Amino acid sequence: MGVMAQLLGAAIGEGTPLLLAALGCLLSERVGIINLGAEGMMLMGAVSTALVSAQGGDVWVALVCGAAAGGVLGVLHALTTVTLRANQIVSGLAITLFGTGLSAYLGKPIAGNPVPGAIPVLNLPLLDKIPWIGPVFAHLDVVVWFSVILAVALFLYIERTSWGLNLRAVGDSPATADVMGIHVLRHRYAYVVLGGMLVGLSGAYLLFSTSPSWVEGMTAGRGWIAVALVIFARWNPVRAVFGAYLFGGLDALGFRIQLMGTETPSYFLKMLPYVLTVVVLMILGLRSRRRYSGMPLSLGSAYVREERS
């Protein structure tokens, strides 16, 4: 396998947790709820998975528990922002702080212990015949394929179905959606919780894919990159796939450059994905002044249903 193929494989591996987290944040934001708690949700998903694995739990059970942990924090975020109408940014930051602290406490007994089990690889021998990239795609694990298929399915669901139309209506004009008979609060709860589950799953996958054991703060800011990735993708699930692999590729590239023995400081190489995040947000901010960015029109706004006589 050539160097480029190895880099592509590493980009997919590093980018998959970002993709799952970005899809979760995207679902929440398409119904108008900002999710800045992704970092805490990912950490809780990872530590829950590690705890279940340490007790001898099956890999799939551990992944489900990781997703459930993210879903629980999603319920908390929905409760504060949808029902109590709290500031969405403050709620998200609180969940990040809560998840970071709680995961550190719960993970202390198992810190550094190897996580047993591995995610099954889906072998596709026919792809091996494709030059250069064939060997990469022929031996990816199940979650990688699931994340890509999910991104395409979400795009078709949001853009091509009546349920997706309801979702977009809630995100753009909840008052109008309410008048049309769409239950705004129910939709917001459902998609915020589902988004939280995907973010928790991303943390669970991160544990198996990039770290052999639980480490405090192991997400290293990936949750924030996922939040920025939603803006980069212009709230489009398919674009999020390419964005996630781009950010993942930069992370993997920094590691490869270190292995080559370069004199470039390792701290600078680790900064690459985060520097790109800032640059992308600046560019998109300037471009959005001239044309529609794709952002849901009611993003960040609480909905108060008016009483009808």
N, C-alpha and C positions, 0 to 999 in steps of 0.2 A: 504494500500500500504506500503510495507516494506521500510526500509531505503535505501537499494541498488536501489530499483525501483525509489524512490524519487530522488536519486542522478543521476540516469541515465536520468530521465526526465529533471532535471536541467542542465545536461551536454548537452543535445540536444538543450534546449532553449538557453543556452549561446553559444553553438557551431554553431548554424545556421547563425548568422551574420558573423562569421569568415569564414564559408564555402562559403557563397555567395561572400564575398569579395575576398577570395582565388581563386574562380573560375573566377572572373573577372580579377584578376591579371594574372592568368594562361593563359587565352585566349590572353591577350596582349603579354605575354612573349613567347608564342608558335610561334608568328610571329616575334619575335626578338626585341620587345620593352619593356624595363624594366619600370615597373610602381611603382615608389616610392611615388606616390601621393594618395595612397589609403586612408590614414588618412584624408586628406582634402576632398576627394570625399565622404567618409562616413559622415563627418560632414555636408557637404552641402546637402547630401541626407536626413539627419535627420532634419536639420532646415527647408528645403523646405517642408517636410512632416508635420512638426509641424505648419508651417505658413498656409498651406492649410487646415489642420484640425481645426485650430483656426478660420478660416472663415466659418466653418460648412461644409467643403468638405467631400465627401464620403471617406471611408477608402481606397477603391481601387484607387480612383482618387489621394489620398494623396500618396499612394505607387508609382503610376506611375510618379507623379511629383518628388518624391525622386529619382527614377531611371533616370528621364530626367535630373535632376541637375547633377548627376554623369556623364551622357552622355555628357553634355555640357563641363565639365572639361576634359572629354576624347577627345573631339574635339580639345580643346586647347592643350592638351598634344600631340596629333597626329600632329597638325599643327607645333608645335615647333620641334618635333623629326623626323617626316617623311618628311615634306616639307622643313623646315628650317635646318634640320639636326643638331639641337642643341644637346648638351650632354644630354643623357637621364636621368642620375642621377640628374643633376642640374635641369632639367625641372620638374622631379618628386618632388624634394624637394621644388621647387618654388610653385608647385600646392598645396602641403601640407600646406605651409605657407599661401598661398592665401586663400585656403578653410577654414583654421582655423580662420584666421582673419575676413573674410567676414561672416562666419557663426556666429561668436560671435557678430558682428555688427547687422546682420539681426535678430538674436534671442533675442536681448535685450528686445523688447516690450512684448515678450511672455514667457520670462524666468520664470520658476516655475509654469506656468499655466497648469492645467491638460489637457492632450490630450484626446478629446472625441473619442469614438469609440474603437473597438477592432477587431483584425483579426479573422475571423470565424474559428471555430474548426471543423475539419472533424471527425465525430464520426463513428467508425467502431466497432459495438457491437460484431461481431464475434471474434475479437482479445481479447476481455475481458476474454475469456475462457482460454487463454494461461497463465500458471502459471508465477508469478513474473513479467515478462516484458510485459505481455498482456495489463494490464491497462494503461501502459505508452504509447504504440503505438496506442491504441484505441482512444485516445483523443488528438491528436496533431493538431496544426493549419495547415491551407492550405499551408502557405509559407514553413513550415518545409518539408512537402511532396514534394513541388515543388523543393526545393533545392536538395533533394536526387535524385529525378527523373532527374533533370537537370544534376547532376554530372554523372549519368550513361549514359544519352543521349549524353553528351559531349564526354565521353570516346569512345562510339561507333562511334560517328561522326568523331572524330580525328583519330581513329585507324582502322576504317572499311569502310570508304567511300572515294570516289575520291576527294570530297571537303576537307575532312580532310587531305588527302595526299597533296593537294595543300597548305594547311595551314602549314603543317610540312615542306614542301619544302621551303616555304618563310622564315621560322624560321631557317632552317639549312643552306640553300645555296640560298640566294635571286638571285644571278647572274645566277645560273643554272635554277632556277624557271623562271626567265625572259626570258631566251633563249627558254624555253619550252612553252612560250606563256602565262604564268601566270602574271597577272598585280600585281606586288609586292606592289606598293604604295597603290593601291585600297584595297588590302587584309589587309595591315597594318592599314589603316584608319578604315576599317570596324570592325576589331577585337579589336582595341584599344578603339573605341567608345562603342562597345557592352560590352567590359570588364568594362568600366567606368560606364555604366548603371547598371551592376550587383553590382558593389561596392557601387553605390548610393543607390540601393535597400537594400543592407545590412544595411546601415545607417538608412534608413527608417524603416526597420524591428526592428532594435535595439531600436528605439524610442517606438514602441508598446510593445515589448517583455520584456525589462528590466528596462525601465524608464517611469514613468507616465507623465513626462513633459520634455520639452527641458531644458537642462543644458549645459552651455558652456563647451566645451571640453569633452563631455559625452562619446566619444569613448575610451578615456583613453588608447590610444596606441594600440587598436585592429587592426587598419590598418597596423601597423608594424608587428604585429603577423601574419596577413594574408599574408604579403609579405614573411615572414619566412616560413609560412605553405606551400607555393608553393614549396620551396626547400625541405622541409620535405617530401612532397608528391612526389618528384622527377618528377614534372610536369605531374602528373597523376591525373585526376579528381576524380576517385574512391578512391584513397588513401587519397585525401584531405578530404573526408567525415570522415574517421576514425581519421585523424589528428585533424580536427576541433572539434570533440567530445571529443578527449583526452584533448586538451587545454581548452575546455569549461568545462570539468569535473574537472580539476584542479582549475579553477576559482570558480566553485560551491562548491568544497570540502573545499576551504578556508573559504567560508561563513558558511558552515555547522559546521566546527570546531569552529568558533567563537560562534555559537549558543549553542554549548555544554558547554560553560563556561570555555574553556581552558585558561591557562595563557600565551599561545604563543602570542607574540605581533601581532596585526592585520596587521601591516605594512609588517611583514614577510610573513604572509599568502597571502597577496595581491601580493607579489613578485613571488609566485610559477609559474604562467604561463610564466612570463618573464624570470625567471631563466631557466625554461625548454627550452624556445626558444633559449637562448644562448648555452645551453648544446647540444641541438640537432644540431644546426648549426656547432658547433665545431666537433661533431662526424661525421656528414655528410661531412664536409670539409676534415677530415682525410681519410674517406672511398673513397671519390671521387678521391683521388690520385691513388688509386689502380684499380678502375674500372669506367666505364662510368656512370655519374651521372644522365643522362636523360636531361640535360640542352640543349636547342636549341643552335646549334653551332654558330649562328650569333647573339646571344643575346647581346644587347648593342651596336651593330654596325650599323651605318647609311648606307643606300644603295645609291650609286651614279650610276645611269645608264650610261653606256658608250655609246657614240655616235656611230652609225653604218653607215658605208659608203654604 
